[in-house]
């Protein structure tokens, strides 16, 4: 049986999404095993014998065995044999990759020498390195996509062609021709990235490390990474099991928690990444319902305040990612953010996209350079204007004027929310293209469907918006 089919079958029979990482770090080794002649092997054997009925896989990290020299490698061999004797597959966490002929050798080592059932692979060298492992049709290959460590953002979230590198990796793996034996490693510590990867790699199996000692939340990881059919997910925990006083109790508790999280995820209303962003904006206080007086003096049952994003970096990051999606396919030299709400958004987008940012001042400086536009630009360049919302469009036209007077060209305006009060139409009548991720009516419809606001509140906002059109 091919690896992923075997894994799914075992996961179903044991009722478990749990993979235990066998990472015998001497710094956390229980004292009882430190006195053994073969301490790593003794420790692993005790863990396997205590936990086998609660897990669907084991994942030894080769680093801890290589660090012990030949004795450690012997312990690795015995560990793999022991796991197999208990009917449990082994994922060799080796993160291998190299040019094709060297990758072939790494694959032979993992599958033919060590007898692993699956291996983790680094995608940095590209498709040919991955294919060298995927040629073993009955084995599994998990490609690193978005890892669980804090430094993952240094490179994995850098933009390439308008999207973060980890999504480019997911897309590459999803299109590689294979025997159905490729999966992805996506860390539990970044649940929003996990959800994004699931959206672009809907059918691929995921190995999700980082639950437990690294701080990942099992419930959020399962909800974000579970495939539509309820499968395609293995959650790894290492230190929280192997360093526990009672290996069996720790594994059983994790198995049960993951099973409960899976059941809850399957019962929950199906949501999209856009739905989740709307909920996050509401929870952050960016979308408020009540009775608000607008700048025009008019009363409104809903108020949008994206200025609070400066104090919610995790939501700001998600918003900036959404802007990147809207920018994809647009041709421009620089970004231009409208003060004040769009300044932090524009900064975050510029950092993710790796594109320069300028912004027009609301008032000219009366000292120094006296410039109307902050930043560096060249006459004739094209800028995309970023703002938080569009209402009537008047403020956009007022802000665009100094940009165009300085010789910059404006074709596109990108906002997060269109209030649906004629602003898009007014701007498009002036020759600008408006790109909005969300409509205000869409926002309240989603919040009502997911039980975040009452239907009465939804009706009140919809009636208000309909009244604005007349």
ZAMARGU-4260 file (C-alpha; in steps of 0.2 Angstrom, whole numbers, plus 5000, padded with zeros to 4 digits):
<rodrens>
0) 5000/5000/5000 | 5006/5018/4996 | 5012/5028/5011 | 4998/5041/5011 | 4984/5028/5009
5) 4992/5017/5023 | 4993/5033/5034 | 4975/5038/5031 | 4970/5020/5035 | 4979/5019/5051
10) 4974/5036/5056 | 4956/5030/5054 | 4958/5014/5063 | 4967/5021/5078 | 4956/5037/5078
15) 4972/5047/5078 | 4979/5062/5069 | 4994/5062/5081 | 5012/5059/5075 | 5025/5058/5089
20) 5042/5066/5085 | 5056/5055/5092 | 5069/5068/5095 | 5080/5061/5109 | 5088/5077/5115
25) 5099/5073/5130 | 5095/5090/5137 | 5077/5084/5141 | 5081/5065/5143 | 5073/5057/5158
30) 5086/5052/5171 | 5081/5034/5170 | 5087/5032/5152 | 5103/5042/5154 | 5110/5027/5164
35) 5106/5014/5150 | 5120/5007/5139 | 5110/5013/5124 | 5101/5028/5131 | 5093/5035/5115
40) 5087/5018/5110 | 5080/5014/5127 | 5071/5030/5128 | 5063/5028/5110 | 5058/5010/5114
45) 5049/5015/5130 | 5040/5029/5120 | 5035/5018/5106 | 5029/5004/5117 | 5019/5016/5128
50) 5011/5026/5114 | 5009/5015/5098 | 4990/5013/5100 | 4988/5032/5101 | 4998/5037/5085
55) 4997/5036/5067 | 5016/5039/5064 | 5033/5042/5072 | 5045/5056/5066 | 5063/5054/5071
60) 5073/5069/5067 | 5090/5063/5061 | 5099/5078/5069 | 5098/5070/5086 | 5105/5053/5080
65) 5119/5060/5069 | 5125/5070/5084 | 5128/5054/5094 | 5139/5047/5080 | 5138/5029/5075
70) 5129/5024/5092 | 5116/5037/5087 | 5114/5030/5070 | 5112/5012/5077 | 5099/5019/5088
75) 5090/5026/5073 | 5090/5010/5064 | 5083/5000/5080 | 5070/5014/5082 | 5063/5013/5064
80) 5062/4994/5066 | 5053/4995/5083 | 5040/5007/5076 | 5037/4995/5061 | 5036/4980/5073
85) 5021/4990/5081 | 5013/4993/5065 | 5017/5011/5064 | 5025/5020/5049 | 5040/5031/5051
90) 5043/5049/5043 | 5062/5052/5043 | 5064/5071/5047 | 5080/5074/5037 | 5075/5089/5027
95) 5086/5083/5013 | 5089/5091/4996 | 5103/5093/4983 | 5106/5093/4964 | 5098/5078/4956
100) 5111/5065/4957 | 5115/5069/4975 | 5096/5069/4979 | 5095/5052/4972 | 5108/5046/4984
105) 5099/5055/4999 | 5083/5046/4993 | 5091/5029/4993 | 5098/5032/5010 | 5081/5037/5017
110) 5071/5023/5009 | 5082/5009/5005 | 5095/5010/5019 | 5085/5017/5034 | 5069/5009/5028
115) 5059/5025/5031 | 5041/5026/5025 | 5042/5045/5021 | 5055/5059/5022 | 5055/5078/5024
120) 5063/5087/5009 | 5069/5105/5007 | 5062/5114/4991 | 5076/5126/4989 | 5084/5117/4975
125) 5068/5116/4965 | 5058/5102/4957 | 5071/5090/4951 | 5078/5088/4969 | 5060/5084/4975
130) 5056/5072/4960 | 5072/5062/4965 | 5062/5057/4981 | 5045/5056/4973 | 5051/5042/4961
135) 5048/5030/4976 | 5030/5028/4972 | 5026/5018/4988 | 5035/5031/4999 | 5029/5048/5005
140) 5038/5065/5003 | 5034/5080/5013 | 5041/5096/5006 | 5045/5110/5018 | 5032/5124/5014
145) 5030/5136/5030 | 5040/5129/5045 | 5035/5132/5063 | 5051/5141/5069 | 5051/5160/5072
150) 5063/5163/5058 | 5051/5156/5045 | 5046/5174/5041 | 5064/5179/5036 | 5063/5170/5019
155) 5047/5160/5018 | 5036/5175/5018 | 5045/5186/5006 | 5035/5191/4991 | 5039/5183/4974
160) 5028/5188/4960 | 5015/5196/4971 | 5014/5181/4984 | 5024/5175/4998 | 5037/5161/4994
165) 5028/5148/5004 | 5013/5149/4993 | 5025/5148/4978 | 5032/5132/4985 | 5014/5125/4988
170) 5009/5129/4970 | 5025/5121/4964 | 5022/5105/4973 | 5004/5104/4969 | 5008/5104/4950
175) 5023/5092/4950 | 5018/5076/4941 | 5020/5062/4954 | 5012/5046/4960 | 5001/5055/4973
180) 5015/5054/4986 | 5019/5072/4989 | 5014/5082/5004 | 5018/5098/5013 | 5026/5103/5030
185) 5016/5118/5037 | 5019/5124/5055 | 5005/5124/5067 | 5012/5141/5074 | 5006/5150/5058
190) 4988/5145/5057 | 4984/5158/5044 | 4998/5153/5033 | 4991/5135/5035 | 4974/5140/5029
195) 4981/5149/5014 | 4992/5134/5009 | 4976/5123/5011 | 4967/5134/4999 | 4980/5133/4985
200) 4984/5114/4989 | 4967/5108/4993 | 4971/5089/4990 | 4989/5087/4997 | 4992/5079/5013
205) 5000/5090/5027 | 5012/5086/5041 | 5010/5100/5054 | 5023/5102/5067 | 5024/5114/5081
210) 5009/5109/5092 | 5014/5109/5111 | 5031/5115/5116 | 5032/5127/5101 | 5016/5135/5105
215) 5005/5129/5091 | 4986/5127/5095 | 4979/5111/5090 | 4962/5117/5088 | 4967/5131/5076
220) 4979/5120/5067 | 4966/5106/5063 | 4953/5119/5058 | 4965/5127/5046 | 4973/5112/5039
225) 4960/5099/5038 | 4955/5094/5020 | 4937/5095/5014 | 4935/5077/5016 | 4941/5077/5034
230) 4958/5069/5030 | 4975/5074/5024 | 4982/5080/5041 | 4995/5073/5053 | 4999/5084/5068
235) 5016/5081/5076 | 5021/5083/5094 | 5038/5079/5101 | 5043/5086/5118 | 5026/5087/5125
240) 5026/5068/5123 | 5043/5061/5125 | 5048/5073/5139 | 5032/5069/5149 | 5031/5059/5165
245) 5019/5047/5158 | 5021/5044/5139 | 5005/5035/5136 | 4994/5048/5146 | 5002/5062/5136
250) 5000/5054/5119 | 4982/5048/5123 | 4977/5066/5129 | 4984/5074/5113 | 4975/5060/5102
255) 4959/5064/5110 | 4961/5083/5109 | 4965/5082/5090 | 4950/5070/5088 | 4939/5083/5096
260) 4946/5097/5086 | 4943/5087/5070 | 4925/5083/5075 | 4922/5102/5079 | 4930/5107/5063
265) 4919/5096/5053 | 4904/5102/5062 | 4908/5121/5060 | 4901/5131/5046 | 4913/5131/5031
270) 4922/5147/5029 | 4934/5154/5016 | 4950/5164/5019 | 4940/5180/5015 | 4927/5175/5028
275) 4940/5172/5041 | 4948/5189/5037 | 4931/5198/5040 | 4929/5189/5057 | 4947/5195/5062
280) 4943/5213/5057 | 4927/5212/5067 | 4936/5204/5082 | 4949/5218/5081 | 4936/5232/5082
285) 4939/5237/5064 | 4920/5234/5060 | 4908/5240/5073 | 4889/5241/5074 | 4879/5254/5084
290) 4874/5272/5081 | 4889/5282/5074 | 4889/5300/5067 | 4899/5301/5051 | 4910/5315/5045
295) 4895/5321/5035 | 4884/5322/5051 | 4874/5307/5045 | 4870/5293/5057 | 4876/5276/5052
300) 4873/5259/5060 | 4890/5253/5055 | 4907/5261/5057 | 4924/5255/5049 | 4940/5260/5058
305) 4955/5252/5051 | 4967/5263/5061 | 4966/5251/5075 | 4976/5239/5064 | 4992/5248/5070
310) 4989/5239/5087 | 4985/5222/5080 | 5000/5217/5070 | 4993/5199/5067 | 4978/5206/5058
315) 4988/5220/5049 | 4999/5206/5042 | 4983/5197/5035 | 4976/5213/5028 | 4993/5217/5019
320) 4993/5199/5012 | 4975/5202/5005 | 4981/5218/4997 | 4995/5208/4989 | 4982/5197/4981
325) 4974/5213/4974 | 4990/5220/4967 | 4994/5204/4958 | 4994/5207/4939 | 4995/5226/4941
330) 5009/5235/4933 | 5017/5248/4944 | 5033/5256/4950 | 5028/5262/4967 | 5015/5261/4980
335) 5006/5277/4986 | 4997/5276/5003 | 4984/5289/5008 | 4986/5296/5025 | 4981/5292/5038
340) 4973/5275/5040 | 4982/5268/5024 | 5000/5272/5030 | 5002/5257/5041 | 4994/5246/5028
345) 5004/5253/5014 | 5020/5251/5024 | 5016/5233/5028 | 5011/5229/5010 | 5027/5238/5004
350) 5038/5226/5015 | 5029/5211/5010 | 5029/5215/4991 | 5047/5222/4992 | 5041/5238/4983
355) 5045/5256/4987 | 5031/5267/4995 | 5028/5286/4994 | 5013/5295/5002 | 5006/5313/4998
360) 5005/5324/5013 | 4988/5331/5018 | 4996/5348/5020 | 5012/5355/5013 | 5027/5357/5024
365) 5030/5375/5029 | 5049/5371/5033 | 5063/5361/5026 | 5060/5355/5008 | 5041/5360/5008
370) 5037/5344/4998 | 5020/5338/4996 | 5025/5320/4993 | 5036/5310/5005 | 5048/5297/4998
375) 5058/5295/4983 | 5051/5294/4965 | 5054/5299/4947 | 5042/5308/4936 | 5033/5297/4924
380) 5033/5282/4936 | 5016/5273/4939 | 5010/5272/4956 | 4996/5261/4964 | 4986/5271/4977
385) 4981/5262/4993 | 4968/5266/5005 | 4957/5258/5018 | 4940/5260/5011 | 4931/5269/4997
390) 4915/5279/5001 | 4911/5293/4989 | 4928/5294/4981 | 4931/5312/4984 | 4945/5311/4996
395) 4954/5299/4984 | 4953/5312/4970 | 4959/5325/4981 | 4974/5315/4986 | 4978/5309/4969
400) 4980/5327/4962 | 4997/5331/4970 | 5004/5314/4964 | 4999/5318/4946 | 5005/5336/4948
405) 5022/5329/4953 | 5022/5319/4936 | 5017/5302/4943 | 5004/5292/4934 | 4989/5284/4943
410) 4979/5270/4935 | 4974/5259/4949 | 4966/5262/4967 | 4966/5247/4979 | 4956/5247/4995
415) 4951/5234/5007 | 4932/5238/5008 | 4920/5247/4996 | 4906/5254/5006 | 4895/5254/4991
420) 4890/5272/4992 | 4895/5277/4974 | 4914/5280/4977 | 4919/5266/4964 | 4908/5273/4951
425) 4914/5291/4954 | 4932/5286/4952 | 4930/5275/4937 | 4920/5289/4929 | 4937/5299/4931
430) 4947/5285/4922 | 4953/5276/4937 | 4952/5257/4940 | 4946/5252/4958 | 4950/5236/4966
435) 4942/5231/4982 | 4943/5215/4992 | 4927/5217/5001 | 4910/5225/5000 | 4902/5232/5016
440) 4886/5222/5013 | 4897/5206/5010 | 4905/5210/5027 | 4888/5210/5037 | 4881/5196/5027
445) 4896/5185/5032 | 4896/5191/5050 | 4878/5186/5052 | 4880/5169/5043 | 4894/5165/5056
450) 4884/5171/5071 | 4895/5186/5074 | 4881/5198/5073 | 4862/5197/5074 | 4851/5196/5059
455) 4842/5212/5065 | 4859/5221/5065 | 4862/5214/5047 | 4845/5220/5041 | 4848/5237/5049
460) 4864/5239/5040 | 4857/5233/5023 | 4843/5245/5024 | 4855/5259/5028 | 4865/5255/5013
465) 4850/5253/5002 | 4845/5270/5007 | 4861/5277/5002 | 4859/5272/4984 | 4842/5282/4983
</rodrens>
